[in-house]
Amino acid sequence: MSPLARFFSPRGTLPEPAVFEVEAQDGAVIRGHRYPLKDARAVVAGHGLASTSYEFELPLEGFNLAEKLLALGYEVWTVNWRGAGHPPARSGARDWHHSGDEAGALDLPAVMEEVEKKTGRRPFYIGHSFGGMTLYGYLQGAFIDRKDGFSVKRDPALSAERNRRLAGAVTVGSPVSMRGPRTDRLEKARRSRPAQAWFRAAEAWLRRKDRRRPRIPLGEFALSFGLQHPRAAEAVMSSPLARFYLQPRNMGRRACGVFGTWAGGSVSANHLAHMIQMARLGDYAPFMPGGGKPPFTYAEGMGLITVPLVAVAGGRDFVRRDRLEHAVIGQAGSRHKRLVFLPEAGHVDMLYLMDLDDIMGWLEERAED
């Protein structure tokens, strides 16, 4: 019996998944879980920063999106970005000197190609937090040009091809810009000298860590702590300390503990630095290891995204609704786009509060096979 089966409740009607494995262009091996369903369209699910594919397959009733999607008639592929996940579905990370760019430019293209090859149909995609940001880069044609040192570039022709091969997408709490009006309190705080100094110091510290020991083993710590101290994990993840991230009243103590244990994933120092860079700049952009100015921002390229698109926002999320409304829905080039607002939801719990039946039905009506 697996540790998952011993520690948590049964998986309900969800079948045991197969582990899929694909190789990214740079040789990194990307793994995840596949729940096959004959002749069905696939939904590919991408997790957030410092998380794993278990975001979408928690073994608790009401908190398993893979089970819900199967019930709606979809095949499900849950992806672990490089370095994330738990054995046997943990993805490789090569030397761990990666940022968030590799997920959209290398990992997701390899997965999408495999999904289309195995199912014969264009898939849908659901991304939570960074998993949605990964999609923005992917659909904008982001690629890594190793002939030019190491630079992330954007190719409109590649963007058009990737958009054609995707039936539709959902991003959940996934910003492309954190900017607001200069008079906005959060924006004033972000632009302030103390905040900018802290961002730069944190980025510099993480860049130094990248040179010494780039891997940050958050996943192993979360799993070990959660399995050994389940009540403590529940207490920590349902405490006020976690409320910037999830709303315990929407999940309950047990679900909070399960999420913190199984959905905790390891990350690279550069990936954390990349997200801090976003806070410093206000926009999601390719990572600049030297702290310089990026060549472009993904906010500028949202017009290249043409697939039917749903963006989900939570009223208690640290990613504010107006940021998604303006920079994602307002700027995407899609003919069909929709903002779903969940006023009582936080960053994590909106995953489990959103109405998948309604959202997937909306996408199906607009997908053109």
C-alpha positions in Angstrom: 0.0 0.0 0.0 1.3 3.5 -0.9 2.0 6.2 1.7 -0.9 8.1 0.0 -3.4 5.3 0.5 -2.2 4.7 4.1 -2.3 8.3 5.2 -5.4 9.7 3.5 -8.9 8.7 2.5 -9.5 6.4 -0.5 -9.4 7.9 -4.0 -13.1 7.4 -4.5 -14.0 6.6 -8.1 -10.7 7.9 -9.5 -8.8 5.1 -11.2 -5.1 4.6 -10.5 -3.2 6.9 -12.9 -0.5 5.9 -15.4 2.8 7.8 -15.2 3.6 9.6 -18.4 7.1 10.7 -19.4 8.3 13.1 -22.1 11.6 14.6 -22.9 11.9 18.4 -23.3 14.1 19.9 -26.0 17.0 20.3 -23.5 16.8 16.7 -22.3 14.9 17.3 -19.0 12.5 14.5 -18.4 9.0 15.8 -17.6 6.5 13.4 -15.8 3.0 13.5 -14.5 -0.2 11.4 -14.2 -2.4 10.4 -17.0 -6.0 9.3 -16.5 -7.0 7.9 -19.9 -10.6 7.9 -21.2 -11.2 6.4 -24.6 -12.1 8.9 -27.5 -12.2 11.8 -25.0 -10.6 15.2 -25.3 -7.8 15.7 -22.8 -7.4 18.4 -20.2 -3.8 19.2 -19.3 -3.4 20.7 -15.8 -0.3 22.7 -14.8 0.4 23.5 -11.1 1.6 26.6 -9.4 5.0 27.7 -8.1 6.4 25.4 -5.3 3.6 23.0 -5.8 3.0 19.7 -7.6 0.4 17.9 -9.8 -1.4 16.9 -6.6 -3.1 20.3 -6.6 -5.4 18.7 -9.1 -5.8 15.2 -7.6 -6.0 15.6 -3.8 -7.4 12.3 -2.3 -10.4 14.0 -0.6 -14.0 14.3 -1.8 -14.6 17.7 -3.3 -10.9 18.5 -3.7 -10.0 16.3 -6.7 -10.3 18.1 -10.0 -9.1 15.1 -12.0 -12.0 13.1 -10.7 -14.4 15.9 -11.6 -13.0 16.3 -15.1 -13.2 12.5 -15.7 -16.9 12.6 -14.6 -17.4 15.4 -17.2 -16.0 13.1 -19.9 -12.4 14.3 -20.2 -9.2 12.5 -20.2 -6.8 14.2 -17.6 -3.0 14.8 -17.7 -1.6 16.4 -14.6 1.9 17.8 -15.2 4.9 18.3 -12.8 7.1 21.1 -14.1 10.8 20.3 -14.0 12.1 19.4 -10.6 8.6 19.1 -9.1 6.5 16.2 -8.1 6.8 13.0 -6.0 8.1 9.6 -7.2 7.3 7.9 -9.5 6.0 11.1 -11.2 8.7 13.5 -10.2 10.2 15.4 -13.2 13.9 15.8 -13.8 15.6 19.1 -13.6 19.0 18.5 -15.1 21.3 21.0 -13.2 18.5 22.9 -11.5 19.8 26.2 -13.0 16.3 27.0 -14.4 13.8 29.8 -13.9 10.2 29.9 -14.8 10.9 30.4 -18.5 11.8 26.7 -19.1 8.3 25.6 -18.2 6.6 27.6 -21.0 9.4 27.4 -23.5 10.4 23.7 -23.0 8.3 21.6 -20.7 4.7 22.5 -21.8 5.5 22.1 -25.6 6.8 18.6 -25.0 3.7 17.7 -23.0 1.3 19.2 -25.4 2.8 17.4 -28.4 2.6 14.0 -26.5 -1.0 14.6 -25.5 -2.1 15.5 -29.0 -0.2 12.4 -30.4 -1.8 10.0 -27.8 -5.4 11.4 -28.0 -5.6 12.6 -31.6 -7.5 15.7 -30.5 -6.6 19.3 -29.5 -6.7 19.5 -25.7 -7.9 22.0 -23.2 -5.6 23.4 -20.5 -6.1 24.5 -16.9 -3.3 26.3 -15.1 -3.2 27.5 -11.5 -1.1 30.5 -10.6 2.3 30.0 -12.2 0.8 27.2 -14.2 -1.4 29.8 -16.0 1.6 32.1 -16.4 3.4 29.2 -18.1 0.5 29.1 -20.6 0.8 32.8 -21.4 4.5 32.3 -22.3 3.8 29.1 -24.3 0.9 30.7 -26.3 3.0 33.7 -27.1 5.6 31.5 -28.8 8.3 31.8 -26.1 11.5 29.7 -26.9 15.0 29.6 -25.6 17.7 30.5 -28.2 20.9 28.8 -27.2 22.7 30.1 -30.2 22.5 33.5 -28.7 24.0 32.6 -25.3 20.9 31.9 -23.3 18.1 34.2 -24.3 14.3 33.9 -24.2 12.7 35.1 -27.4 9.1 35.3 -28.7 8.2 34.0 -32.1 4.8 35.1 -33.6 4.7 32.2 -36.0 5.3 29.7 -33.2 2.7 31.5 -31.2 0.1 31.1 -34.0 0.9 27.3 -34.3 0.5 26.7 -30.6 -2.8 28.6 -30.4 -4.1 26.6 -33.3 -3.3 23.3 -31.5 -5.1 24.2 -28.3 -8.9 24.1 -28.0 -9.2 26.5 -25.0 -7.7 27.4 -21.7 -8.5 28.3 -18.0 -6.1 30.2 -15.9 -6.8 30.4 -12.1 -5.2 33.3 -10.2 -2.6 33.8 -12.9 -1.4 37.3 -13.4 0.7 38.6 -16.3 1.0 42.0 -14.6 0.8 43.2 -11.1 0.7 46.9 -12.0 -2.1 49.2 -10.9 -2.8 52.9 -10.9 0.0 54.9 -9.3 -2.5 56.1 -6.6 -3.3 52.4 -5.7 -2.0 51.6 -2.2 -0.5 48.2 -3.3 1.1 49.8 -6.3 2.6 52.6 -4.3 4.0 50.1 -1.8 5.5 48.0 -4.6 7.1 51.0 -6.2 8.5 52.3 -2.9 12.2 52.5 -2.3 12.2 50.0 0.6 10.2 47.5 -1.4 12.4 47.8 -4.5 15.5 47.5 -2.3 14.1 44.3 -0.7 13.2 42.8 -4.1 16.7 43.5 -5.4 18.4 42.1 -2.3 16.2 38.9 -2.4 17.0 38.4 -6.1 20.7 38.9 -5.5 20.7 36.4 -2.6 18.8 33.8 -4.7 21.3 34.3 -7.6 24.1 33.6 -5.2 22.3 30.5 -4.0 21.9 29.4 -7.6 25.7 29.3 -7.9 26.2 27.3 -4.7 23.2 25.0 -4.2 20.4 25.8 -6.7 17.8 23.3 -5.5 15.4 24.2 -2.7 13.8 21.0 -1.4 10.5 22.3 -0.3 8.6 19.3 -1.6 10.6 16.8 0.4 10.2 18.9 3.6 6.4 19.3 3.1 5.9 15.6 2.5 8.1 14.4 5.3 6.6 16.9 7.8 3.0 16.2 6.7 3.3 12.5 6.9 5.0 12.5 10.3 3.0 15.4 11.9 -0.4 15.5 10.1 -2.2 17.5 12.9 0.7 20.0 12.9 0.4 20.3 9.1 -3.3 20.9 9.4 -2.7 23.6 12.1 0.0 25.4 10.1 -1.9 25.4 6.8 -5.2 26.5 8.4 -3.6 29.3 10.5 -3.6 33.0 9.9 -0.1 32.6 8.5 -1.5 30.8 5.4 -4.4 33.0 4.7 -2.6 35.1 2.1 -2.4 31.9 0.2 -5.6 29.9 1.0 -8.8 30.5 2.9 -9.2 27.6 5.5 -12.9 28.3 5.9 -13.4 27.3 2.3 -11.5 24.0 2.7 -11.4 22.9 6.3 -8.4 21.9 8.4 -8.0 18.5 6.9 -8.0 19.6 3.3 -5.5 22.4 4.2 -3.2 19.8 5.7 -3.5 17.4 2.7 -2.8 20.3 0.3 0.3 21.4 2.3 1.6 17.9 2.4 1.1 16.6 -1.1 1.0 19.7 -3.2 4.3 21.1 -1.8 7.0 21.0 -4.5 10.7 21.6 -4.7 11.9 24.7 -6.7 15.0 26.2 -8.1 16.6 29.4 -6.6 16.3 31.1 -10.0 12.6 30.2 -10.3 12.0 32.0 -7.0 14.1 34.9 -8.1 12.1 35.0 -11.3 8.9 35.5 -9.4 10.5 38.2 -7.2 11.6 39.9 -10.4 8.0 40.1 -11.4 7.1 41.8 -8.2 9.9 44.3 -8.7 9.1 45.1 -12.3 5.3 44.8 -11.9 5.2 42.6 -15.1 5.9 38.9 -15.9 9.0 38.9 -18.2 11.8 36.6 -19.1 14.2 36.1 -16.2 17.4 38.3 -16.3 20.0 36.5 -14.1 22.0 39.7 -13.8 19.0 41.7 -12.7 19.0 43.8 -15.9 16.2 44.9 -18.1 14.2 42.1 -19.8 13.9 42.2 -23.6 10.1 42.1 -23.5 7.2 41.4 -21.1 4.5 38.9 -21.5 1.9 41.6 -20.7 2.9 43.2 -24.1 2.3 40.0 -26.0 -1.2 39.0 -24.7 -2.7 40.0 -28.0 -1.0 36.9 -29.6 -3.2 34.7 -27.5 -6.3 33.7 -29.6 -7.7 30.6 -27.9 -11.0 30.7 -26.0 -9.8 31.9 -22.5 -11.3 31.9 -19.0 -9.5 33.7 -16.2 -10.6 32.9 -12.7 -10.2 35.5 -9.9 -10.7 35.3 -6.2 -12.0 38.2 -4.0 -9.6 37.2 -1.2 -6.7 36.4 -3.4 -3.5 38.4 -3.3 -3.7 38.6 -7.1 -6.4 41.2 -7.4 -9.3 40.9 -9.8 -8.6 44.2 -11.5 -5.1 43.0 -12.5 -6.6 39.9 -14.3 -9.5 41.9 -15.7 -7.2 44.5 -17.3 -3.9 42.7 -18.2 -5.3 39.2 -19.0 -8.9 39.4 -20.2 -8.6 43.0 -21.4 -5.4 42.4 -23.4 -5.8 38.9 -24.7 -6.4 38.7 -28.5 -9.1 35.9 -28.1 -12.5 36.5 -29.6 -14.0 34.4 -26.8 -12.8 35.4 -23.3 -14.4 35.4 -19.9 -13.6 36.5 -16.3 -15.0 34.3 -13.5 -15.0 36.0 -10.2 -15.3 34.1 -6.9 -15.8 36.8 -4.2 -15.1 34.5 -1.2 -12.1 32.6 -2.7 -8.4 32.8 -2.0 -5.5 31.9 -4.2 -5.7 28.1 -3.7 -9.2 27.4 -2.7 -10.7 29.0 -5.8 -9.4 25.9 -7.6 -11.9 23.8 -5.7 -14.7 26.4 -5.6 -14.9 27.1 -9.4 -17.8 25.6 -11.3 -16.0 23.2 -13.7 -19.2 22.0 -15.3 -20.1 25.6 -16.3 -16.5 26.6 -17.3 -15.8 23.5 -19.4 -19.3 23.8 -21.0 -18.5 27.4 -22.0 -15.2 26.3 -23.6 -16.7 23.4 -25.4 -19.3 25.7 -27.0 -16.4 27.8 -28.4 -13.9 25.1 -29.3 -13.7 24.4 -33.0 -12.4 20.9 -33.9 
